[in-house]
C-alpha cells in the first residue's frame, strides 16, 4: 500500500481537529495529519497522551511519512516506574530512530536507532536532559541519507554516520533509510506480562496507584511538532510526488519509488494486499443482505503492523534487554557505540515476529515479496487500529 509523502509543516496541538482515531482513518492524509490510538486530551495549549490503569496508553502517529528530514518535538515526558514515553521515527520495514524517556530517570533521555528491526541494544546511548517530566524541552532528530543527529534544545548530543554502519557479511549499510512515520507514545513497559529485561529497563513493574498519576492516569504532554522535509536522495526513482512505494522486497533506500499511487483504503475491512475490499458495499451492490460479499474478503476489520496501542514494543522474552537508565552521557558524540549509557531498551512499534524482519543473515525479507506487501503496505490504515504489542493486553477505554 502506498504511503503519503512528506509534508513540511509546524503542528501545534491547541486543538484535536487535526487528529483522527485509528478506527476511522483510511489513508487519506488530506483529511488528518495525525492518527491516534488511546485517549489524547487537549491540555495547556497542547496534547496530553494519557495512560489509565488496564490500558496500553496512547500512540500518536503522523499520517504523512518522512523520507529524510528534520523533526522536532516540544514535549514533557511522563514519570513513574515502568512508564516509558517515546518520540521516534518508524518505517514500515522497521527502520527506526528513537528518543525514549524512562519514567524513573527524568534527567536522561535515551537515543537509539535500528535497521529493519535488528535489535542491537548496544546502539543505545543516554543523553543529558533536565527534569524531562516538568520542563518543556525541544528534541530534534536530523536525518539525512548520510547521518542521523540527535539534539536537545538545539545542542547536538549524538551523531551516527551511515558510513560507519557497514555490515561486511551482509554487504549492506545497517542504517535507517526508508520512509518513516513520526510517532509519539506513552506506554506501560513495566507490565508484569512483559519480558523480565523489558521490565528492568523500564525501572520496574508499573504501579497503577502511584502518586505520579494525576486524575487517575499517567500522562505526557506534546506542545508542538515541526517537520522539515528534505529532498529525496539524488538517485531516487520519481514517477510522481504523492506517495512512497516499495518496488522490491529488500527494504532499502533503493527500494523506494515516489509515485502518484492511491494511499486510501476502501474500508476498514481492506488490507494492503486487498485495498478495495468493502463487503458492505458489495452487499448493497448485489441488493442482498446476505451471501453477496466477496468470499475472499475477511469481514473482520484487520489490525495493523506498524503501530501499537501506547507505542507498545515487542516482547523480547526473559533474556531481553536489561540494565538501568540512570547513567548519562552529555555532549556531542559521533561514535556508534554506547558511551556511558545503558544497553537497555528495545525496538518500538512494528512487531511482526521473525517473518519479514529483515534482521537476520539475509538482505531480503524472509517472507519474500508478498510479506513485504504486508510489511510496507498495511501500515496504519489497515483495519480497525494498531496491533497491540504489549503482551496480549487489550486497549480498554476509560
C-alpha positions in Angstrom: 0.0 0.0 0.0 1.5 3.4 -1.0 2.3 5.8 1.8 1.7 9.6 1.8 4.9 11.6 1.1 6.4 14.0 3.4 4.8 17.4 4.2 6.8 20.2 5.8 4.7 21.9 8.5 4.6 23.2 12.0 1.9 21.4 14.1 0.5 23.0 17.2 -1.9 20.9 19.3 -4.1 23.7 20.6 -7.0 21.6 19.3 -7.6 18.0 18.3 -9.2 18.9 15.0 -6.2 17.6 13.0 -6.2 14.3 14.9 -8.2 11.2 13.7 -8.7 7.9 15.5 -7.2 4.8 14.0 -10.6 3.2 13.8 -11.7 5.9 11.3 -8.5 6.8 9.3 -8.3 5.0 5.9 -5.2 6.7 4.5 -6.2 10.0 3.1 -3.7 12.3 4.6 -5.6 15.4 3.3 -8.3 14.7 6.0 -6.0 14.4 9.0 -2.3 14.9 9.7 -2.2 12.7 12.8 -3.7 9.4 13.7 -4.1 8.2 17.3 -5.0 5.2 19.4 -5.7 5.7 23.1 -7.0 8.8 24.8 -5.3 12.0 23.9 -6.7 15.1 25.6 -6.3 18.8 24.8 -4.5 20.4 27.7 -2.5 23.5 28.5 -2.1 24.5 24.8 -1.0 21.1 23.7 -2.0 17.4 23.6 -1.8 15.2 26.6 -1.1 11.5 25.9 -2.8 9.5 28.7 -2.4 6.1 30.2 -5.0 4.9 32.7 -5.0 1.5 34.5 -5.6 -1.5 32.4 -4.8 0.3 29.1 -1.7 0.3 27.0 -1.5 4.1 26.8 -1.6 6.4 23.8 0.1 6.4 20.4 0.1 9.5 18.1 1.4 8.9 14.5 1.8 11.2 11.5 -0.3 10.5 8.5 2.5 11.6 6.2 5.7 9.7 6.1 9.2 11.3 6.2 12.0 10.2 3.9 14.8 12.2 5.4 14.2 15.5 7.3 14.5 17.4 10.5 11.8 16.6 13.0 11.5 18.4 16.4 9.1 17.9 19.2 8.5 20.2 22.2 7.3 18.0 24.9 7.3 16.8 28.5 7.7 13.1 29.4 5.8 11.1 31.9 7.2 10.0 35.2 7.0 6.7 37.2 8.3 3.2 37.5 7.6 1.1 34.5 6.4 4.1 32.4 8.0 4.9 29.0 7.5 8.0 26.8 8.8 7.9 23.3 9.4 10.2 20.3 10.5 8.1 17.3 10.6 7.6 13.6 9.4 4.2 12.5 9.3 2.8 8.9 7.1 0.0 7.6 10.2 -2.3 7.4 11.2 -1.3 11.0 14.0 1.2 10.3 13.8 3.3 13.5 15.3 6.4 15.2 14.4 7.0 18.8 14.2 9.3 21.7 13.0 7.4 24.8 12.3 8.5 28.3 12.3 6.1 31.2 10.0 7.3 34.0 12.4 6.6 36.8 15.1 8.9 35.5 14.0 12.3 34.3 17.5 13.7 33.9 18.2 11.4 30.9 16.8 10.7 27.5 17.9 7.6 25.7 18.8 7.7 22.0 18.8 4.7 19.7 18.4 3.5 16.1 17.7 0.2 14.4 17.8 -1.1 10.9 15.0 -3.4 9.7 14.1 -4.4 13.2 17.5 -5.8 14.0 17.5 -5.3 17.8 21.1 -4.4 18.5 20.8 -2.9 22.0 24.5 -1.8 22.1 23.4 1.2 20.0 21.6 2.8 22.9 23.1 5.9 24.3 22.0 8.1 27.1 21.8 11.9 26.6 21.5 14.6 29.3 18.2 16.4 29.7 17.0 18.0 32.9 13.6 17.3 34.5 12.1 15.9 31.4 8.7 15.5 33.1 8.3 19.1 34.3 10.3 21.2 31.9 9.4 21.6 28.2 12.4 20.6 26.0 12.8 20.5 22.3 14.1 17.2 21.0 15.3 17.0 17.4 16.1 14.2 15.0 18.0 15.4 11.9 18.1 12.5 9.4 19.8 12.6 6.1 21.0 9.8 3.8 24.4 10.1 5.3 23.8 10.6 9.1 21.4 10.9 12.0 21.9 13.6 14.6 20.1 13.8 18.0 19.8 17.3 19.6 18.2 18.6 22.8 17.3 22.3 22.9 19.4 23.0 19.9 22.5 21.3 21.3 23.8 18.3 19.2 24.2 15.4 21.6 24.9 12.5 19.2 25.7 11.7 15.6 25.7 8.4 13.7 27.3 8.3 10.3 25.9 5.9 7.7 29.5 5.1 6.5 30.2 3.6 9.9 27.3 1.1 9.8 28.5 -1.1 7.0 27.9 -4.8 7.6 30.6 -6.6 5.6 28.8 -10.0 5.9 25.5 -8.8 4.5 27.2 -6.2 2.3 24.8 -3.5 3.4 24.6 -0.4 5.5 22.6 -1.1 8.6 21.3 2.4 8.7 17.7 3.8 8.8 16.9 4.5 5.2 13.2 4.0 4.4 10.2 6.4 4.7 9.1 6.6 8.3 6.2 7.9 10.3 6.7 10.3 13.2 5.4 8.6 16.4 4.9 9.8 20.0 3.7 7.4 22.6 3.2 6.7 26.3 3.1 3.0 27.2 3.5 0.6 30.2 6.8 -1.2 29.6 6.6 -2.3 33.2 3.7 -4.6 32.8 4.3 -7.9 34.6 3.4 -9.7 31.4 6.3 -8.2 29.6 9.8 -9.8 29.5 12.0 -9.5 32.5 14.5 -7.5 30.6 11.9 -5.0 29.5 10.5 -4.5 32.9 14.0 -3.9 34.4 14.9 -1.5 31.5 11.7 0.4 32.4 12.7 0.8 36.0 10.5 -2.0 37.4 6.9 -3.0 37.4 4.3 -0.3 36.8 2.3 1.0 39.8 -1.3 1.8 38.9 -1.7 3.5 42.3 1.3 5.7 42.0 1.5 9.3 43.2 3.0 10.1 39.8 -0.5 9.6 38.3 -2.9 12.6 38.1 -6.7 12.4 37.7 -6.3 8.6 37.6 -3.8 8.3 34.8 -0.1 8.8 33.7 0.4 11.5 31.1 3.0 13.0 28.8 2.5 16.4 27.1 3.2 17.4 23.5 3.0 21.1 22.6 4.4 21.3 19.1 5.9 19.2 16.3 7.9 20.7 13.5 8.6 18.7 10.3 11.1 19.9 7.7 11.2 17.5 4.7 14.5 17.1 2.9 14.8 16.4 -0.8 14.7 12.7 -1.7 18.1 11.0 -2.4 19.7 12.0 -5.7 19.2 8.6 -7.2 15.6 8.2 -6.1 13.1 7.0 -8.7 10.4 9.6 -9.1 7.3 8.8 -11.1 5.1 11.2 -9.2 5.0 13.2 -6.0 2.3 12.0 -3.7 3.2 8.5 -2.4 6.1 6.2 -1.5 6.1 2.7 -2.8 8.4 -0.3 -2.3 9.5 -1.6 -5.7 11.2 -4.7 -4.4 11.5 -6.8 -1.2 14.9 -5.7 0.0 13.5 -2.8 2.1 16.4 -0.4 1.4 16.7 3.2 0.1 16.9 1.9 -3.4 13.7 0.0 -3.0 11.7 3.2 -2.7 9.9 4.9 -5.6 7.9 8.1 -5.4 4.6 7.8 -7.3 1.1 9.2 -7.5 -0.5 5.9 -6.4 -3.6 6.0 -4.2 -2.9 5.8 -0.5 -6.5 5.3 0.8 -8.2 2.0 1.6 -11.8 1.3 0.6 -13.0 0.4 4.1 -11.9 -0.8 7.5 -12.0 -4.4 6.1 -9.4 -3.7 3.4 -5.7 -4.6 3.7 -2.5 -3.6 1.9 -2.9 -6.6 -0.3 -6.6 -6.1 -0.8 -7.1 -2.3 -0.6 -10.5 -2.3 -2.4 -12.2 -4.8 0.0 -15.6 -3.5 1.2 -18.1 -6.2 2.0 -20.8 -3.7 2.9 -20.5 -2.0 -0.5 -20.6 -5.4 -2.2 -23.8 -6.3 -0.3 -25.5 -3.1 -1.4 -24.4 -3.5 -5.0 -25.8 -7.0 -5.2 -29.0 -5.9 -3.5 -28.8 -8.6 -0.9 -28.2 -8.5 2.8 -26.5 -12.0 2.9 -24.2 -14.1 0.8 -23.3 -11.3 -1.6 -19.9 -10.2 -0.2 -16.8 -11.4 -1.9 -15.8 -14.7 -0.3 -12.1 -13.6 -0.4 -12.8 -10.7 1.9 -12.1 -11.0 5.6 -15.2 -9.4 7.2 -13.4 -8.8 10.5 -11.7 -5.4 10.5 -7.9 -6.0 10.5 -5.3 -4.8 12.9 -2.1 -3.4 11.5 1.6 -4.0 12.0 3.3 -0.7 12.3 1.6 0.9 15.2 0.5 -0.3 18.6 -1.6 0.9 21.5 0.5 3.3 23.5 3.6 2.7 21.5 3.9 -0.8 22.8 7.1 -2.6 21.9 7.6 -6.3 21.0 8.1 -8.7 23.9 11.7 -9.9 23.8 11.5 -12.7 26.4 13.3 -13.3 29.7 16.8 -12.7 28.4 16.0 -9.4 26.6 17.5 -6.0 27.3 18.3 -5.2 30.9 20.1 -2.5 32.9 19.2 0.7 34.5 18.7 4.1 32.8 20.4 6.1 35.5 23.8 7.0 34.0 24.0 9.8 31.5 26.4 11.0 28.9 26.0 14.5 27.7 27.7 16.4 24.8 28.1 15.6 21.2 29.1 12.1 20.1 29.9 10.6 16.7 30.6 7.0 17.9 28.1 4.3 17.0 28.7 2.5 20.3 27.2 3.1 23.7 29.1 5.8 25.5 28.5 5.7 29.2 24.9 4.7 28.8 23.0 1.5 29.3 22.3 -1.4 27.0 18.6 -1.3 27.9 15.8 -0.6 25.5 14.3 -2.5 22.6 12.6 -1.8 19.3 9.3 0.0 19.4 6.4 -0.1 17.0 6.2 -2.9 14.4 6.2 -6.4 15.8 5.7 -8.9 13.0 7.6 -11.8 14.5 10.5 -13.3 12.7 9.0 -13.4 9.3 9.7 -10.3 7.3 12.0 -8.8 9.9 15.0 -8.4 7.6 17.3 -8.6 10.6 18.8 -12.0 10.0 21.5 -13.2 7.7 19.8 -12.1 4.6 19.3 -8.7 3.0 15.9 -9.8 1.8 12.8 -10.3 3.9 12.2 -13.9 4.8 8.6 -13.6 3.6 9.6 -12.5 0.1 7.6 -10.0 -1.9 4.2 -10.9 -0.5 5.5 -10.4 3.0 6.9 -7.0 2.0 3.5 -6.1 0.7 2.2 -6.9 4.2 5.1 -5.0 5.9 5.2 -2.0 3.7 1.6 -1.9 2.6 -0.7 -2.4 5.5 0.7 0.5 7.6 -1.7 2.2 10.0 -4.6 2.3 7.6 -5.5 -1.3 7.7 -8.5 -2.2 9.6 -9.6 -1.1 13.0 -6.4 0.0 14.5 -2.9 -0.7 15.6 -1.6 -4.1 16.6 -1.3 -4.2 20.3 2.2 -5.3 21.1 2.5 -5.2 24.9 2.0 -8.9 25.5 -1.7 -9.5 24.7 -3.1 -6.6 26.7 -6.1 -5.0 25.0 -6.7 -1.3 25.0 -9.5 -0.5 27.4 -11.3 2.8 27.2 -11.7 4.8 30.4 
